[in-house]
Amino acid sequence: MSPPRARALDARFSLYLDLARACAALAVVVAHFGYFRIFDDAQIARIPDFGREAVIAFFVLSGFVIAYSAEHKNLTAQSYVTARAARLFSVVLPVLALSFILATCVHDLLRLPVEDGYELRRPWLYVPFHLAFLGDVWHFVERPPWLIPYWSLDYEAWYYVLFGVFHFLPGRRRWLAAGAVLAFVGPRLWLLLPVWLSGVALYRWQSRLAFGPGIARAGWLLSVVLVGLWGWLDPEPYLRGVAQGLWPFAGIRMGSADRVLADYAVMVLVLLNFACARQAGFDVLLRLARPIRFVAGHTFTLYLSHGIVIGLWQSVLPIERGAAYEIAAIGTAIALTALALNPLTEALQRVLRRVFDAGLALGARGLNLRA
């Protein structure tokens, strides 16, 4: 039985999701300060690393928002494809271009080593490869230079495709198309698909999760405490070993999916958090709407571009690990880069919407003429 159509998002919950998106992006940046050894060893030991948990929150949030969009905003296949493609490529195109251009300058002009520098010798191959989000398909485990977070787009872009074919195609065709997509992308992307779909399920069935504000706030607090305990106890290394032992494809690396068992546990905590936050009635968020919306509007550029700043900085300048001034300087450079890129990505998104709309409409007319 199909769930009833969900209503438009409550303003407080919409703001909460924006706040969650902003916090998740900041958590990824902080985690990469540890990963890239900008923090010293003492700081790494003291500051919890919630980078992977933040990405799982992104996946759940993405599934929820895409399901909402397909029912309330992008009601046709054409509008859905246009919205998703314009949003993705408006950020991916400039950030990927910056990655290759700056890394090439460092590698070829300054003669300094660049991680994944082998891609710079064949940009005509690797740039289209990454634009097609093929970095985690079957045997591939490829990342653009300095863009470690790009792996999540290699998953999420194909989840958009899967949702689109299943939501908009009728009857048997949806199953055939979805099966073809799953066969094309390979087993790593199968593993994290339930995480993304859990957000869709939460959206579809949210109206059946009815409880009062008191219980909702207690549940929300419980989810926060459990996330904190998760970070403190850190069962992920053990679960990663279990997942790798169960992996049946000996010739294929697990890559970014090797934390899948931990990801499922974090998914449950995120679902609990979101389900309770929806009914908790956080009125204070309404008074903070403007700064929340502003920060949330920059999260995609922040999430994807901060690796370029860190990679360029580490390649060109010496870093005094753990120094407060160094951390502040790199953090400021990351923030300024996201702020500078955002107007460009918004303008590019408007242009891409028109381009994709015109191209899809032209293609539809061509198909109709042939029929």
NORTASUL-V899601 format. One record per backbone hydrogen bond with DSSP energy under -0.5 kcal/mol. CO is the residue of the C=O (numbers start at 1). NH is the residue of the N-H. Records with the same first field share a line. If there is no record, write none. Layout:
# NORTASUL-V899601
CO=NH + NH
This chain:
# NORTASUL-V899601
10=14
11=15
12=16
13=17
14=18
15=19
16=20
17=21
18=22
19=23
20=24
21=25
22=26
23=27
24=28
25=29
26=30
27=31
28=32
29=33
30=34
31=35
32=36
33=38 + 39
34=37
38=322
40=44
41=45
42=46
43=47
46=48
48=50
50=54
51=55
52=56
53=57
54=58
55=59
56=60
57=61
58=62
59=63
60=64
61=65
62=66
63=67
64=68
65=69
66=70
67=71
68=71 + 72
69=73 + 74
73=75
76=80
77=81
78=82
79=83
80=84
81=85
82=86
83=87
84=88
85=89
86=90
87=91
88=91 + 92
89=93
91=95
92=96
93=97
94=98
95=99
96=100
97=101
98=102
99=103
100=104
101=105
102=106
103=107
104=108 + 109
105=109 + 110
106=112
114=117
116=119
117=120
118=121
119=122
120=123
122=125 + 126
123=127
125=129
126=130
127=131
128=132
129=134
130=133
134=137
135=142
137=140
144=147
147=150
148=151
149=152 + 153
150=153 + 154
151=155
152=156
153=157
155=159
156=160
157=161
158=162
159=163
160=164
161=165
162=166
163=167
164=168
165=169
170=173 + 174
171=174 + 175
172=176
173=177
174=178
175=179
176=180
177=181
178=182
179=183
180=184
181=185
182=186
185=138
186=189 + 190
187=191
188=192
189=193
190=193 + 194
192=195 + 196
193=197
194=198
195=199
196=199 + 200
197=201
198=202
199=203
200=204
201=205
202=206
203=206
205=208
206=209
208=210
209=211
212=216
213=217
214=218
215=219
216=220
217=221
218=222
219=223
220=224
221=225
222=226
223=227
224=228
225=229
226=230
227=231
228=232
229=233
230=234
235=239
236=240
237=241
238=242
239=243
240=244
241=245
242=246
243=247
248=250
249=252
254=257
255=258
257=260
259=263
260=264
261=265
262=266
263=267
264=268
265=269
266=270
267=271
268=272
269=273
270=274
271=275
272=276
273=277
274=278
275=279
276=279 + 280
277=280 + 281
281=283
282=285
283=286 + 287
284=287 + 288
285=288
286=289
288=292
289=293
290=294
291=295
292=296
293=297
295=298
296=299
298=302
299=303
300=304
301=305
302=306
305=308 + 309
306=310
307=311
308=312
309=313
310=314
311=315
312=316
313=317
319=321
320=323
323=327
324=328
325=329
326=330
327=331
328=332
329=333
330=334
331=335
332=336
333=337
334=338
335=339
336=340
337=341
338=342
339=343
340=344
341=345
342=346
343=347
344=348
345=349
346=350
347=351
348=352
349=353
350=354
351=355
352=356
353=357
354=358
355=359
356=360
357=361
358=362
359=363
360=364
361=365
362=366
363=367
364=368
365=369
366=370
367=371
